[in-house]
Structures are given as C-alpha cells and as structure tokens.
Amino acid sequence: MSRSSASECAEPCNVISSCLKQGRVCPDEDLLRKALPALAGSGHHKEVKLEVMPDQELNVLQLLPEKPTRGLARDDSWLGVSSHSEGNLAFHDSPSSSGVEAYGKGSSSTKAGLVSPKPPKDEPITPSLGKLDLRRFHQRIGIALIGRSGPGINNVIMGLFDYVQAWSGTVVCIAMGLAGLVNGYSFELTEELLAPHRNQGGCDLLGQSQPEDIEKLGGELHACASTCRRLKLDGLVVWGGSPASNVIQRCLLFFLDVDGWEAVRAILSAYFPIQDMAFSAGLADGRHFTFEKGQTSMSTPLAMASSSKFPAAIAIAGCVAEGHLTFDTFAHEVFPWWTSDPAVPKSRVTLRNLMSFTSGFYSPDTGGSVPCLGANASVYTAEACAREIYDLAPFLYEPGTTWAYNSFHLQVAGAMAAYAAGISVQELLHRYLIQPLKLNATMWMGGGNPGLAGNMMTTGNDYDRILRAYVGHELIPEKVSKEMERDYLDGVQVANSSTFLVQLLGHYSMCNYFECFPPKTSGFTDQCKRANVHMDAGLFGYYPLVDRAKGMYMQIVTMKFPQSQATYFAPTIASMALRLITKGWVDKALRLPTQETNKLRTRTIMHEAPGLLLKLASACSFVKPFLSPKYLSPKV
C-alpha cells in the first residue's frame, strides 16, 4: 500500500498554484513530475498545459488527457488483468492525501507492471502481483466510504469516474460504506447519476459508514471479499480517516490471504519443523503456485520412499485402461505358475486385491523381507521376484478380507501387468507414465526388477506433472481413476501390523490413502469420505495430495531421513501438520470452496504447529519424539 502525504506534495503543489494564479505555464518538467506522479507514471505529464482564464478556478480534470492516445489494440487491453482469476485486485497509489487508500491482490511495489499472457501448460502459473494499471481498458474499480466523509469526496469520485471512463472502464459504488461491503450494496456509476453531484459537497451519492459500523462489522472480512469477487472488481478504493485505518489494513491483509498466495507463502516460510522444502499447488489447467526454502528446490532429486507407490499404480492403471488386463483379472490367468486350484486361497488373488493391499500377503513391518526386495534386487527379473514373493512371503488371509500394508502386493502387481502387456516393468513405467509426461528426472531403482513400492527417485517438478495430469484425467480415464480412489477398507479388517496407519492416515484406496486425520471418532468418517481427498505420504516427509472433490492438487516436497527408530515417522507427521495448517489457505488462493475454518495467521504458526504435531503423534503413541525442542520451538 502506498500513501502520499500532503507534506510531500506541498512545495510543488504550491509552486504550481502560484503559476496558475498568475496565469502562467510551468515549464519545469521535474516539478510537474513531483506534483503529478500519476500522470508522470503514464507519461501524460508531458501533455499537460496549465492554462487559466481570468477569474476562473482550475479544475483538476483539466490536467487529465481526454482520451487514450496510445493506440492499444483491443486484444492487448487485457494484459493488465490476470486471466486466471476473477477480479484481479491490485494496488493503486492514492491520488490524494485525504485518507484515500486502495488495496487488493498483489505486492506493495509502486512500479507498474504488466501481467504476462497465460503460460504453457507445463509452466507454473504466477499470480498477478503488479500494481493496477489504469492505462488498460475495461477495468472495474470499486469505491467505498468508510467512516466519516471528508471535503472533496465527490470530486474524488468524479475524477475517478472521468478517468476510468476514458478507458472504457466502470466505477462501482459501494453504498453505505462498510455495511455495503459486507452486505453487497452497490451500483454502477453513470454520468446521469453523477451529474447532480459534480463539484458538490456532502456524500449523498455514496453514503457512508458510521463509527459504530466499524465496531460492529469490522470483522466481516469474508463478506467483504465475497462482495468484491461477486462484483468482479479489478481494484477497490477506500476513503477513510484514522478511525477506519485499522479496518483498511486488516482488509488489505485479508484480501491478500483470500485472493493471493501471501498467506500460504507466509505459513510455509514460518513452519519451523521442516527447514528444507519446496511446495507446489494447482488445478488440472496447470501449476498455480511454487515455493522453495532451505536446501530443497523443485528440481532437487529426492528419494520418494512410500510416495513411490501412487505413480507406479498410475502406470499399472494405464496398462488396464489399454485393455491388457482388468482390475479383476486373476493372477493365475496371467502367470502360468500361479495356482488356479480353488482349494488354495492364492488362486483367488486379483490385480484389484494386489493394488489395494488386500491380497493376503503379510509382513510384520511396512516393507517386506524376501531376497528379491533387498540389496541384490537388480539381479532378478520382475517375474522372478513375483514368483519368489509367491513362494516365500507369508500369506495369511483370504484375498479381499484383510488390509496389510507392505511392499509385496505392488511388486507382484507390476510384474503381472507387465507380463500381460508383454513388456518389462521398466518399459511399463516409461510407456504409461514417464514418456507421456516427459519426466526427465524420474526413475525407479532396481534395474529389471524395480522396487515399485519405495525406490522411486524424482523431483518436485516431475511429481507436480504427475499430479496435474492425474487430476485432469490425462493419463487414465475417469472411470479407471474412480476405481483407484474407492475405499477398499470398507468392511475389511486391518492386520495388526497396519492398524496404526489407519488410525493416523485414514483408509486405503489403490496405492493411496483415502485421507482422514485425527481427531476423529473412528478410523474413518463420513466427513472424510465426502471430502474425497487422497494422498500418498512417504516416510521421508514427501506429501503429495489430490483433492478429487475440488479438482486440485498440492504437494509438500521434502526428504528427511529418520534419525532413529524412535523418530521413524517424525518426518511424515511434520508434513501432516503442515498439510492441516496450509490446505484451507491453498483452497482459498485457488478460489475453491472450503469448510476448513482455519484462522491461523503467520504470527501464530509458532504456537499452533507444536500442538498439531503432538495431537497427531499422540493419536498413535508417537509422542516422545515430538517432545524434542527441535519440533516444539523454531530454530533461531
């Protein structure tokens, strides 16, 4: 926000006033530049001719050009308005020293800038942060009077109207001040409405707020923002004296929070449990936000750990979508060595069972111990590893009855899909994932027997492309993704080795969690099901998320190795807490509806983060690692 004081303008204004009284033209260009900064910024100060007839008072409108003279093509006129949001609220220097302030989405820079046209799909979409440029056509500028009126308010409205009209714009009057902003009282100003008020005193045209309105309605910032969005304003001018300044400042902060990414950026910057991280978020049309801090960037190669599962499952689903097999294909229909004896439970294992981790294979930990998943994995073929799992891995449950989280299921599923398609698993990953999305920094380690459940290496940029394409149904059709996002724990028991994961993270779909966080009354709730949020959190803190109900994605890009068994899940829980703090603000920045009534501000992150960490950790008896000062207080 920029405010020019009366003292800054006093000397040049007085000199020009003296020139006018004597009927002379002031030739000093520097003087005109200081006295008329708005005109100087547009280059129009060179067109000013100060000519005063005897006994006539100079009207400030005489200083403005009558019509645009820059010859902008109509297609060029929209470059000053972001094409990615309604109502590109932007900063505008106040034209007077009478308490007028303008605010909206953007930075406080006083340099005018243009918004670039929409970038290619793979490029990040950067929200407009430039100052409102009134040299563009078709702007919609709102004006409201908060607090008591001052002398000259009608002249301010008049000057704004005439100048915006010169550029085919519209002035939207917010009637009755703050009450109008909250309740949506407005009308578009026309010459007929303005004419009786030109050069007149009072505030009959606009109406005003009373001091008591500020106390009663000053906190209704959501309603104010809703009014501005509904009216599709490109800027909002607020006239108000010192009693209204606090409300104006809070409105400014709120508009930044609601319509921009300032709140998200502030939260990520202040979140001390993760010092090295990147972050991105977007919709099916592309990435809308990127953040980086510390030693991690969007191009840093990272080990995914369990966040490897979801991309691998997408590749397998691509094979299904192409018709090589279905989710209900039996393993014995693909592998000639897999038993088809109905008396043996293994004969009933399907691809769906394998990808939902309900095939019957069990491990006491979240990995799985067989030689082909160890240090010598690369000497195996994918089929040979699948057969070793078939022969050696514990098989304890009837397929489809029990969920047990381990690496056996997905390793067999990948080999099964590749065998059905007549290709290797590495070829499957490239054909259905890496090549279509041009993932230049993505690979699965393990040679011909890649570890699908945990051996992915990639970058935030590549994973962002995966999430965006998945949200937009570019890799697999919607009917296939719906099968991947079903709740496969409904009516299914959970193995004792995996109970804590359900308590902490939620139910399971195909290689992704159907997210459901504590506090909750049970392992999964109807509210979580309606939210339809899916994620694939990794052991090292990586946290990719898809909100199918809202059509958005976001990811916390980080890699922190647990330092001991006691802190095994500490990086994951730290990312979960950040997700809880951030998601609502991301939704707001993307202009999506949100029911997450998160009122966190930057200054409270230091106080809220420890409590969230402890709440999440205590839900699964992981409290001790989070009593460390490392997690309970920021680094200084």
Buried (B, 14 or more C-beta within 10 A) or exposed (E): BBBBEEEEBEEBBEBBEEBBEEEEEBEEEEBBBBBBBBBBBBEBBEEBEBEBEEEEEBEBBEBBBEEBEEEBEEEEBBBBBBEBBBBBBBBBBBBBBBBBBBBBBBBEEEEBBEBEEEEEBEEBBBBBBBBBBBBBBBBBBBBBBBBBBBEBBBBBBBBBBBBBBBBEBBBBBBBBBBBBBBBBBBBEBEEEEBEEBBEEEEBEBBBBBBEEBBEBBBEBBEBBBBBBBEBBBBBBBBBBEEBBBEBBEBBBBBBBBBBBBBBBBBBBEBBBBBBBBBBBBBBBBBBBBBBBBEEBBBEBEBBBBBBBBBBBBBBBBBBBBEEBBEBEBBBBBBBEEBBEEEEEBBBBBBBBBBBBBBBBBBBEEBBBBBEBBEEEBEBBBBBBBBBBBBEBBBBEBEBBEBBBBBBBBBBBBBBBBBBBBEBBBBBBBBBBBBEBBEBEBBBBBBBBBBBBBBBBBBBBBBBBBBBBBBBBEBBBEEEBBEBBBBBBBEEBEBBEBBBBBBBBBBBBBBBBBBBBBBEBEEBBBEEBBEBBBBBBBBBBBBBBBBBBEBBBBBBBBBBBEBEEEEBBBBBBBBBBBBBBBBBBBBBBBBBBEBEBEBEBBBEEBBEBBBEBBBBBBEBBEBBEBBEEEBBBEBEE
